[in-house]
Amino acid sequence: SATDPLAPPCPAPPAAAAPPCLQLRGDVTALAAKGDLTFAAAGRVVEECQRFHWRGAYEGGGGRVLQLLVLGELLLVLGQEALEVWKIGEHAAPQVQRITAWALIVVRHAPPLSP
């Protein structure tokens, strides 16, 4: 009997199980990465994933997250109301709590350095 030239030579392997899916609580407002760690901010919460696996969430009081920055073992989270500094992997509380907006204004509007 003739075989169909378009048929695969053997049965297709079963579909791989989908990796766990991260469901953010809103639109992503900031991203940062360190090695195989990814930090994604949505609203006031920063979710931490290692590849496809959720590791925890940083929920501070700095307002809606605007920027994320990784410095060594620290995650800086700039919110609308404050800057918080978290030790990566420690989701319970920030290392430095609530550097308020007036201090950020001084930093953000500092004059540029001369060459």
N, CA, C and O atoms as a GROMACS GRO file, in nm:
protein
  460
    1SER      N    1   0.083  -0.118   0.000
    1SER     CA    2   0.000   0.000   0.000
    1SER      C    3   0.088   0.125   0.000
    1SER      O    4   0.197   0.125   0.055
    2ALA      N    5   0.038   0.230  -0.062
    2ALA     CA    6   0.113   0.355  -0.072
    2ALA      C    7   0.096   0.434   0.056
    2ALA      O    8  -0.011   0.431   0.118
    3THR      N    9   0.201   0.506   0.096
    3THR     CA   10   0.192   0.593   0.215
    3THR      C   11   0.173   0.736   0.170
    3THR      O   12   0.215   0.775   0.061
    4ASP      N   13   0.112   0.813   0.254
    4ASP     CA   14   0.086   0.955   0.227
    4ASP      C   15   0.218   1.030   0.243
    4ASP      O   16   0.274   1.028   0.352
    5PRO      N   17   0.269   1.098   0.140
    5PRO     CA   18   0.397   1.170   0.152
    5PRO      C   19   0.390   1.288   0.248
    5PRO      O   20   0.495   1.336   0.294
    6LEU      N   21   0.272   1.337   0.279
    6LEU     CA   22   0.259   1.451   0.370
    6LEU      C   23   0.242   1.408   0.516
    6LEU      O   24   0.249   1.492   0.605
    7ALA      N   25   0.220   1.280   0.541
    7ALA     CA   26   0.200   1.233   0.678
    7ALA      C   27   0.335   1.228   0.750
    7ALA      O   28   0.437   1.199   0.687
    8PRO      N   29   0.336   1.257   0.878
    8PRO     CA   30   0.463   1.248   0.952
    8PRO      C   31   0.509   1.102   0.958
    8PRO      O   32   0.426   1.011   0.958
    9PRO      N   33   0.641   1.078   0.963
    9PRO     CA   34   0.691   0.941   0.962
    9PRO      C   35   0.656   0.863   1.088
    9PRO      O   36   0.652   0.740   1.085
   10CYS      N   37   0.631   0.932   1.197
   10CYS     CA   38   0.590   0.865   1.321
   10CYS      C   39   0.490   0.954   1.392
   10CYS      O   40   0.478   1.072   1.358
   11PRO      N   41   0.419   0.900   1.490
   11PRO     CA   42   0.320   0.984   1.560
   11PRO      C   43   0.387   1.104   1.627
   11PRO      O   44   0.501   1.096   1.674
   12ALA      N   45   0.316   1.214   1.630
   12ALA     CA   46   0.368   1.336   1.695
   12ALA      C   47   0.383   1.311   1.844
   12ALA      O   48   0.299   1.245   1.904
   13PRO      N   49   0.489   1.365   1.904
   13PRO     CA   50   0.505   1.348   2.049
   13PRO      C   51   0.395   1.423   2.123
   13PRO      O   52   0.342   1.521   2.071
   14PRO      N   53   0.360   1.377   2.244
   14PRO     CA   54   0.256   1.449   2.319
   14PRO      C   55   0.302   1.592   2.351
   14PRO      O   56   0.421   1.618   2.371
   15ALA      N   57   0.206   1.681   2.355
   15ALA     CA   58   0.238   1.821   2.386
   15ALA      C   59   0.295   1.832   2.526
   15ALA      O   60   0.245   1.769   2.620
   16ALA      N   61   0.400   1.911   2.541
   16ALA     CA   62   0.462   1.932   2.672
   16ALA      C   63   0.368   2.013   2.760
   16ALA      O   64   0.292   2.096   2.711
   17ALA      N   65   0.374   1.986   2.887
   17ALA     CA   66   0.290   2.062   2.980
   17ALA      C   67   0.335   2.207   2.980
   17ALA      O   68   0.454   2.236   2.979
   18ALA      N   69   0.240   2.296   2.982
   18ALA     CA   70   0.271   2.439   2.984
   18ALA      C   71   0.334   2.476   3.118
   18ALA      O   72   0.294   2.422   3.221
   19PRO      N   73   0.432   2.567   3.117
   19PRO     CA   74   0.492   2.610   3.244
   19PRO      C   75   0.390   2.689   3.325
   19PRO      O   76   0.294   2.741   3.269
   20PRO      N   77   0.412   2.699   3.456
   20PRO     CA   78   0.320   2.780   3.536
   20PRO      C   79   0.310   2.920   3.479
   20PRO      O   80   0.410   2.977   3.436
   21CYS      N   81   0.191   2.974   3.480
   21CYS     CA   82   0.169   3.106   3.421
   21CYS      C   83   0.161   3.212   3.531
   21CYS      O   84   0.092   3.193   3.632
   22LEU      N   85   0.231   3.321   3.512
   22LEU     CA   86   0.227   3.431   3.608
   22LEU      C   87   0.112   3.524   3.570
   22LEU      O   88   0.108   3.577   3.459
   23GLN      N   89   0.022   3.542   3.660
   23GLN     CA   90  -0.092   3.630   3.638
   23GLN      C   91  -0.068   3.760   3.716
   23GLN      O   92  -0.084   3.764   3.838
   24LEU      N   93  -0.030   3.865   3.644
   24LEU     CA   94  -0.008   3.994   3.710
   24LEU      C   95  -0.142   4.057   3.743
   24LEU      O   96  -0.244   4.027   3.681
   25ARG      N   97  -0.141   4.145   3.840
   25ARG     CA   98  -0.264   4.207   3.890
   25ARG      C   99  -0.301   4.335   3.817
   25ARG      O  100  -0.382   4.414   3.867
   26GLY      N  101  -0.243   4.358   3.701
   26GLY     CA  102  -0.271   4.478   3.624
   26GLY      C  103  -0.169   4.492   3.513
   26GLY      O  104  -0.094   4.399   3.484
   27ASP      N  105  -0.165   4.609   3.451
   27ASP     CA  106  -0.069   4.635   3.345
   27ASP      C  107   0.073   4.645   3.401
   27ASP      O  108   0.094   4.699   3.510
   28VAL      N  109   0.169   4.592   3.327
   28VAL     CA  110   0.309   4.599   3.369
   28VAL      C  111   0.358   4.743   3.355
   28VAL      O  112   0.345   4.804   3.249
   29THR      N  113   0.414   4.797   3.464
   29THR     CA  114   0.462   4.935   3.463
   29THR      C  115   0.615   4.943   3.466
   29THR      O  116   0.671   5.048   3.434
   30ALA      N  117   0.683   4.834   3.503
   30ALA     CA  118   0.829   4.834   3.508
   30ALA      C  119   0.880   4.690   3.508
   30ALA      O  120   0.813   4.599   3.557
   31LEU      N  121   1.000   4.672   3.453
   31LEU     CA  122   1.066   4.541   3.449
   31LEU      C  123   1.211   4.557   3.490
   31LEU      O  124   1.272   4.661   3.467
   32ALA      N  125   1.266   4.452   3.550
   32ALA     CA  126   1.409   4.445   3.580
   32ALA      C  127   1.448   4.298   3.579
   32ALA      O  128   1.362   4.210   3.595
   33ALA      N  129   1.576   4.270   3.560
   33ALA     CA  130   1.623   4.132   3.559
   33ALA      C  131   1.761   4.122   3.621
   33ALA      O  132   1.840   4.217   3.619
   34LYS      N  133   1.788   4.005   3.678
   34LYS     CA  134   1.921   3.973   3.731
   34LYS      C  135   1.941   3.824   3.707
   34LYS      O  136   1.878   3.741   3.773
   35GLY      N  137   2.029   3.790   3.613
   35GLY     CA  138   2.050   3.649   3.581
   35GLY      C  139   1.920   3.586   3.533
   35GLY      O  140   1.860   3.636   3.438
   36ASP      N  141   1.877   3.478   3.598
   36ASP     CA  142   1.751   3.416   3.557
   36ASP      C  143   1.632   3.463   3.640
   36ASP      O  144   1.526   3.402   3.635
   37LEU      N  145   1.650   3.572   3.717
   37LEU     CA  146   1.540   3.632   3.792
   37LEU      C  147   1.480   3.746   3.710
   37LEU      O  148   1.552   3.825   3.649
   38THR      N  149   1.349   3.754   3.711
   38THR     CA  150   1.278   3.863   3.645
   38THR      C  151   1.184   3.927   3.746
   38THR      O  152   1.116   3.858   3.822
   39PHE      N  153   1.182   4.059   3.747
   39PHE     CA  154   1.094   4.135   3.834
   39PHE      C  155   0.998   4.214   3.746
   39PHE      O  156   1.041   4.288   3.658
   40ALA      N  157   0.869   4.198   3.770
   40ALA     CA  158   0.767   4.269   3.691
   40ALA      C  159   0.673   4.341   3.787
   40ALA      O  160   0.615   4.280   3.877
   41ALA      N  161   0.659   4.471   3.767
   41ALA     CA  162   0.572   4.551   3.852
   41ALA      C  163   0.438   4.572   3.783
   41ALA      O  164   0.431   4.600   3.664
   42ALA      N  165   0.333   4.558   3.861
   42ALA     CA  166   0.197   4.587   3.816
   42ALA      C  167   0.126   4.656   3.932
   42ALA      O  168   0.103   4.595   4.037
   43GLY      N  169   0.092   4.781   3.912
   43GLY     CA  170   0.031   4.857   4.022
   43GLY      C  171   0.132   4.880   4.133
   43GLY      O  172   0.238   4.936   4.109
   44ARG      N  173   0.098   4.838   4.254
   44ARG     CA  174   0.184   4.856   4.372
   44ARG      C  175   0.269   4.733   4.403
   44ARG      O  176   0.347   4.735   4.498
   45VAL      N  177   0.256   4.626   4.325
   45VAL     CA  178   0.319   4.498   4.355
   45VAL      C  179   0.427   4.466   4.253
   45VAL      O  180   0.411   4.490   4.134
   46VAL      N  181   0.540   4.411   4.303
   46VAL     CA  182   0.647   4.362   4.216
   46VAL      C  183   0.653   4.210   4.233
   46VAL      O  184   0.676   4.160   4.342
   47GLU      N  185   0.631   4.138   4.124
   47GLU     CA  186   0.635   3.992   4.125
   47GLU      C  187   0.776   3.948   4.087
   47GLU      O  188   0.838   4.006   3.999
   48GLU      N  189   0.826   3.844   4.154
   48GLU     CA  190   0.959   3.789   4.125
   48GLU      C  191   0.943   3.648   4.070
   48GLU      O  192   0.875   3.565   4.129
   49CYS      N  193   1.007   3.622   3.955
   49CYS     CA  194   1.004   3.489   3.894
   49CYS      C  195   1.146   3.443   3.865
   49CYS      O  196   1.233   3.523   3.832
   50GLN      N  197   1.168   3.315   3.879
   50GLN     CA  198   1.293   3.254   3.836
   50GLN      C  199   1.257   3.165   3.719
   50GLN      O  200   1.196   3.059   3.734
   51ARG      N  201   1.296   3.211   3.601
   51ARG     CA  202   1.253   3.152   3.474
   51ARG      C  203   1.101   3.155   3.470
   51ARG      O  204   1.044   3.264   3.466
   52PHE      N  205   1.033   3.041   3.470
   52PHE     CA  206   0.887   3.041   3.463
   52PHE      C  207   0.820   3.020   3.598
   52PHE      O  208   0.698   3.005   3.606
   53HIS      N  209   0.899   3.018   3.705
   53HIS     CA  210   0.844   2.984   3.835
   53HIS      C  211   0.836   3.106   3.925
   53HIS      O  212   0.934   3.177   3.944
   54TRP      N  213   0.717   3.128   3.980
   54TRP     CA  214   0.692   3.241   4.070
   54TRP      C  215   0.766   3.217   4.201
   54TRP      O  216   0.757   3.108   4.256
   55ARG      N  217   0.838   3.317   4.252
   55ARG     CA  218   0.913   3.306   4.378
   55ARG      C  219   0.854   3.389   4.489
   55ARG      O  220   0.876   3.358   4.606
   56GLY      N  221   0.780   3.493   4.457
   56GLY     CA  222   0.722   3.576   4.561
   56GLY      C  223   0.689   3.714   4.510
   56GLY      O  224   0.712   3.747   4.393
   57ALA      N  225   0.632   3.795   4.599
   57ALA     CA  226   0.592   3.930   4.562
   57ALA      C  227   0.640   4.029   4.668
   57ALA      O  228   0.640   4.000   4.788
   58TYR      N  229   0.681   4.145   4.620
   58TYR     CA  230   0.720   4.256   4.706
   58TYR      C  231   0.602   4.353   4.707
   58TYR      O  232   0.569   4.412   4.604
   59GLU      N  233   0.538   4.370   4.822
   59GLU     CA  234   0.422   4.459   4.832
   59GLU      C  235   0.453   4.567   4.934
   59GLU      O  236   0.438   4.548   5.054
   60GLY      N  237   0.495   4.681   4.883
   60GLY     CA  238   0.533   4.791   4.972
   60GLY      C  239   0.425   4.897   4.978
   60GLY      O  240   0.312   4.877   4.934
   61GLY      N  241   0.464   5.010   5.033
   61GLY     CA  242   0.370   5.120   5.048
   61GLY      C  243   0.412   5.244   4.972
   61GLY      O  244   0.374   5.355   5.008
   62GLY      N  245   0.491   5.226   4.865
   62GLY     CA  246   0.544   5.340   4.791
   62GLY      C  247   0.456   5.388   4.678
   62GLY      O  248   0.496   5.475   4.601
   63GLY      N  249   0.336   5.333   4.666
   63GLY     CA  250   0.247   5.373   4.558
   63GLY      C  251   0.272   5.293   4.431
   63GLY      O  252   0.350   5.197   4.430
   64ARG      N  253   0.206   5.333   4.325
   64ARG     CA  254   0.218   5.266   4.195
   64ARG      C  255   0.365   5.267   4.152
   64ARG      O  256   0.430   5.371   4.154
   65VAL      N  257   0.417   5.150   4.112
   65VAL     CA  258   0.559   5.137   4.078
   65VAL      C  259   0.586   5.200   3.942
   65VAL      O  260   0.516   5.174   3.844
   66LEU      N  261   0.690   5.286   3.938
   66LEU     CA  262   0.728   5.355   3.816
   66LEU      C  263   0.856   5.298   3.754
   66LEU      O  264   0.868   5.290   3.632
   67GLN      N  265   0.953   5.258   3.839
   67GLN     CA  266   1.083   5.209   3.792
   67GLN      C  267   1.134   5.101   3.886
   67GLN      O  268   1.106   5.102   4.006
   68LEU      N  269   1.211   5.008   3.828
   68LEU     CA  270   1.281   4.905   3.906
   68LEU      C  271   1.428   4.910   3.869
   68LEU      O  272   1.463   4.935   3.754
   69LEU      N  273   1.515   4.885   3.968
   69LEU     CA  274   1.658   4.881   3.941
   69LEU      C  275   1.721   4.779   4.035
   69LEU      O  276   1.697   4.781   4.155
   70VAL      N  277   1.802   4.688   3.978
   70VAL     CA  278   1.875   4.590   4.058
   70VAL      C  279   2.017   4.642   4.079
   70VAL      O  280   2.086   4.676   3.984
   71LEU      N  281   2.058   4.648   4.206
   71LEU     CA  282   2.195   4.686   4.243
   71LEU      C  283   2.250   4.575   4.332
   71LEU      O  284   2.221   4.571   4.451
   72GLY      N  285   2.329   4.486   4.274
   72GLY     CA  286   2.383   4.374   4.350
   72GLY      C  287   2.272   4.285   4.401
   72GLY      O  288   2.198   4.226   4.321
   73GLU      N  289   2.258   4.275   4.533
   73GLU     CA  290   2.154   4.192   4.594
   73GLU      C  291   2.031   4.273   4.635
   73GLU      O  292   1.945   4.223   4.706
   74LEU      N  293   2.024   4.398   4.589
   74LEU     CA  294   1.913   4.486   4.627
   74LEU      C  295   1.825   4.516   4.506
   74LEU      O  296   1.873   4.526   4.393
   75LEU      N  297   1.696   4.530   4.533
   75LEU     CA  298   1.600   4.573   4.432
   75LEU      C  299   1.545   4.708   4.476
   75LEU      O  300   1.480   4.719   4.581
   76LEU      N  301   1.571   4.811   4.395
   76LEU     CA  302   1.518   4.944   4.424
   76LEU      C  303   1.385   4.958   4.350
   76LEU      O  304   1.376   4.935   4.230
   77VAL      N  305   1.283   4.997   4.424
   77VAL     CA  306   1.148   5.011   4.370
   77VAL      C  307   1.106   5.157   4.386
   77VAL      O  308   1.080   5.203   4.497
   78LEU      N  309   1.100   5.229   4.275
   78LEU     CA  310   1.057   5.369   4.279
   78LEU      C  311   0.909   5.373   4.253
   78LEU      O  312   0.862   5.339   4.144
   79GLY      N  313   0.834   5.416   4.354
   79GLY     CA  314   0.690   5.431   4.343
   79GLY      C  315   0.652   5.577   4.331
   79GLY      O  316   0.738   5.665   4.341
   80GLN      N  317   0.525   5.603   4.310
   80GLN     CA  318   0.478   5.740   4.299
   80GLN      C  319   0.497   5.818   4.428
   80GLN      O  320   0.512   5.940   4.426
   81GLU      N  321   0.496   5.748   4.542
   81GLU     CA  322   0.503   5.816   4.671
   81GLU      C  323   0.635   5.799   4.743
   81GLU      O  324   0.667   5.880   4.830
   82ALA      N  325   0.714   5.697   4.710
   82ALA     CA  326   0.838   5.672   4.784
   82ALA      C  327   0.927   5.576   4.708
   82ALA      O  328   0.884   5.508   4.614
   83LEU      N  329   1.052   5.571   4.750
   83LEU     CA  330   1.150   5.474   4.702
   83LEU      C  331   1.168   5.370   4.811
   83LEU      O  332   1.189   5.406   4.927
   84GLU      N  333   1.161   5.242   4.776
   84GLU     CA  334   1.183   5.135   4.872
   84GLU      C  335   1.299   5.050   4.825
   84GLU      O  336   1.319   5.031   4.705
   85VAL      N  337   1.377   4.998   4.920
   85VAL     CA  338   1.492   4.914   4.890
   85VAL      C  339   1.466   4.778   4.953
   85VAL      O  340   1.448   4.766   5.074
   86TRP      N  341   1.463   4.675   4.868
   86TRP     CA  342   1.436   4.538   4.912
   86TRP      C  343   1.560   4.452   4.891
   86TRP      O  344   1.632   4.469   4.793
   87LYS      N  345   1.585   4.359   4.983
   87LYS     CA  346   1.687   4.256   4.961
   87LYS      C  347   1.622   4.148   4.877
   87LYS      O  348   1.516   4.096   4.913
   88ILE      N  349   1.684   4.113   4.763
   88ILE     CA  350   1.625   4.016   4.671
   88ILE      C  351   1.604   3.884   4.744
   88ILE      O  352   1.694   3.832   4.810
   89GLY      N  353   1.483   3.832   4.732
   89GLY     CA  354   1.446   3.706   4.794
   89GLY      C  355   1.380   3.720   4.930
   89GLY      O  356   1.323   3.624   4.981
   90GLU      N  357   1.386   3.839   4.990
   90GLU     CA  358   1.321   3.863   5.119
   90GLU      C  359   1.197   3.948   5.095
   90GLU      O  360   1.204   4.070   5.085
   91HIS      N  361   1.082   3.880   5.087
   91HIS     CA  362   0.958   3.944   5.045
   91HIS      C  363   0.877   4.005   5.160
   91HIS      O  364   0.776   4.071   5.136
   92ALA      N  365   0.920   3.984   5.285
   92ALA     CA  366   0.839   4.027   5.399
   92ALA      C  367   0.834   4.179   5.416
   92ALA      O  368   0.726   4.235   5.437
   93ALA      N  369   0.949   4.246   5.407
   93ALA     CA  370   0.952   4.391   5.429
   93ALA      C  371   1.076   4.450   5.362
   93ALA      O  372   1.178   4.382   5.351
   94PRO      N  373   1.067   4.575   5.318
   94PRO     CA  374   1.185   4.638   5.256
   94PRO      C  375   1.295   4.661   5.359
   94PRO      O  376   1.269   4.670   5.479
   95GLN      N  377   1.419   4.670   5.310
   95GLN     CA  378   1.535   4.698   5.396
   95GLN      C  379   1.532   4.842   5.446
   95GLN      O  380   1.560   4.868   5.563
   96VAL      N  381   1.499   4.934   5.357
   96VAL     CA  382   1.486   5.075   5.392
   96VAL      C  383   1.344   5.113   5.354
   96VAL      O  384   1.304   5.100   5.238
   97GLN      N  385   1.268   5.160   5.449
   97GLN     CA  386   1.129   5.187   5.420
   97GLN      C  387   1.106   5.333   5.387
   97GLN      O  388   1.150   5.424   5.458
   98ARG      N  389   1.038   5.353   5.278
   98ARG     CA  390   0.978   5.481   5.242
   98ARG      C  391   1.072   5.600   5.247
   98ARG      O  392   1.062   5.684   5.336
   99ILE      N  393   1.162   5.608   5.152
   99ILE     CA  394   1.236   5.732   5.129
   99ILE      C  395   1.136   5.820   5.055
   99ILE      O  396   1.099   5.789   4.942
  100THR      N  397   1.093   5.927   5.116
  100THR     CA  398   0.976   6.000   5.067
  100THR      C  399   1.005   6.085   4.944
  100THR      O  400   1.120   6.104   4.904
  101ALA      N  401   0.898   6.135   4.886
  101ALA     CA  402   0.903   6.207   4.758
  101ALA      C  403   0.992   6.331   4.763
  101ALA      O  404   1.060   6.360   4.664
  102TRP      N  405   0.996   6.405   4.874
  102TRP     CA  406   1.078   6.527   4.876
  102TRP      C  407   1.225   6.495   4.856
  102TRP      O  408   1.296   6.573   4.794
  103ALA      N  409   1.273   6.381   4.908
  103ALA     CA  410   1.413   6.341   4.888
  103ALA      C  411   1.436   6.303   4.743
  103ALA      O  412   1.544   6.329   4.688
  104LEU      N  413   1.337   6.242   4.678
  104LEU     CA  414   1.350   6.202   4.539
  104LEU      C  415   1.356   6.323   4.446
  104LEU      O  416   1.424   6.320   4.344
  105ILE      N  417   1.284   6.429   4.482
  105ILE     CA  418   1.286   6.549   4.399
  105ILE      C  419   1.428   6.606   4.393
  105ILE      O  420   1.473   6.649   4.287
  106VAL      N  421   1.497   6.607   4.505
  106VAL     CA  422   1.635   6.657   4.509
  106VAL      C  423   1.724   6.572   4.419
  106VAL      O  424   1.805   6.627   4.344
  107VAL      N  425   1.710   6.442   4.425
  107VAL     CA  426   1.792   6.352   4.344
  107VAL      C  427   1.759   6.365   4.196
  107VAL      O  428   1.850   6.373   4.113
  108ARG      N  429   1.633   6.368   4.161
  108ARG     CA  430   1.591   6.371   4.022
  108ARG      C  431   1.626   6.502   3.953
  108ARG      O  432   1.644   6.504   3.831
  109HIS      N  433   1.634   6.610   4.027
  109HIS     CA  434   1.657   6.741   3.966
  109HIS      C  435   1.795   6.797   3.996
  109HIS      O  436   1.818   6.917   3.987
  110ALA      N  437   1.887   6.709   4.030
  110ALA     CA  438   2.025   6.754   4.055
  110ALA      C  439   2.085   6.801   3.923
  110ALA      O  440   2.054   6.743   3.819
  111PRO      N  441   2.171   6.903   3.924
  111PRO     CA  442   2.231   6.951   3.801
  111PRO      C  443   2.324   6.845   3.741
  111PRO      O  444   2.383   6.767   3.816
  112PRO      N  445   2.339   6.841   3.610
  112PRO     CA  446   2.429   6.743   3.549
  112PRO      C  447   2.574   6.771   3.586
  112PRO      O  448   2.612   6.885   3.610
  113LEU      N  449   2.653   6.665   3.590
  113LEU     CA  450   2.795   6.680   3.622
  113LEU      C  451   2.869   6.738   3.502
  113LEU      O  452   2.836   6.707   3.387
  114SER      N  453   2.966   6.822   3.528
  114SER     CA  454   3.047   6.880   3.421
  114SER      C  455   3.143   6.775   3.368
  114SER      O  456   3.194   6.693   3.445
  115PRO      N  457   3.170   6.775   3.235
  115PRO     CA  458   3.265   6.676   3.180
  115PRO      C  459   3.407   6.699   3.224
  115PRO      O  460   3.496   6.624   3.185
   0.00000   0.00000   0.00000
